Amino acid sequence: MLWTQTSPAERRAIRTWQCYALAIGILGELFLAGDWYGFAAVMTFVSQTLHLSPAEAGFVQGAFAITYCIGMLFWSPFARKWSARKLFAIGLLGTGVFMLAQAAAGSFAELVGARLLIGFFDAAVWVGTMKLIVGWFPAERHGATMGTLLAAFSLAITLDFAVGIPMAVSLGWRAFLVTLGVLTLLVGVIGLLTIKGSPQDLGLAAFRWQAGPEPSHHGGGEVALSQIFRARWIYIGWLAIFGDTFALAATATWVVPAFIQQQGMPVQNAALIGTLMGLSQVVFLLIGGWLSDRMSRVTMIRLGAALSLVSALSFVAATHYPMSWGMLLAIAGASGVAVLSGGAIFSLVSESYGEKLAATAIGYAELGGIVSTFIAPTLMGGVIDVTHSFMAAFMAFFVVEAVILVALLAIAAKRSTAPAAAIAH
């Protein structure tokens, strides 16, 4: 059955469940990212309590990515057979349990252990959410929906700083991490009890959004994973996600400490800077998602890589030259341009591989973001330890983004696609 063949009542039901799928997906992303960057928000307080060096603190934040990467490799193949509900719930319930363990950690080793387990289960949340979105939305709307989910990711980082820092000051950092853990468990239970994976779960047999073959050959039978790696779009996605997420991890982890030390920013202003950077990402992700459904997605990816380089350069300047408070706010407020292409990246991958392989391909592409999430805080923390210079650390950020831009310009050959038209569903 095609969308155009459904009755008015069936269309209303589909639209209602689309809204719910996006809403529960947003909740999942809020806690995936909230748990991911909750430590970064309260890193200064944890470091004081457990006597962590900059390199150790950077490693704790980045350690998450080691098992998130392993988890993505582990969970992504299950997206071909398991339901979105199962993956989503397993991920959030496992993550919530180990968030509580992280809150109780009393040493560097215990923090790392908890972060490793959180990362493994958080990967299932991402894969489950991607399968949910691919199941409920046609390819023409993936740019906007993916952009919205990534905006939720950045909103969670914003809330980590806006809520986490004041909560850590008044109640302690452990109370903040416990709160995140409990809420994560709650969303996992809600997902387990309520999620439906696609219109087919509403009784619409063999439902499809439109006629014609998909890139993954939508017909029956199992689709080989090797198909993903035969096309270059997975590698373009990997590089682009690496650059976007490197920028996000670098700024979320080290901008606040840099502004405190290099610009003499009062600690009480840290929440404002973190919040402003997060809101900037939300705005640019929503704009970018909207644009990516209306222009070439490869063009959007190239533009995003160039803007990441500009953002990195602005932070290099902010760690070298004395600046007014207004200028620091402006730099933080513009930092979201680094992730403008987020929606375009994931919609390009989903469009290129079709419904059967889309969630798995997105999971594999996301490995680029996972790797950079480990490399960014760890590399920059190591540079600070060796050079005692925040400017040197942000120069490393700039060099990484420059390499990504050159690589994307070299391999992302022009892809002829007409801008996606806005559609009712």
Disulfide bonds with the S-S distance in Angstrom:
none
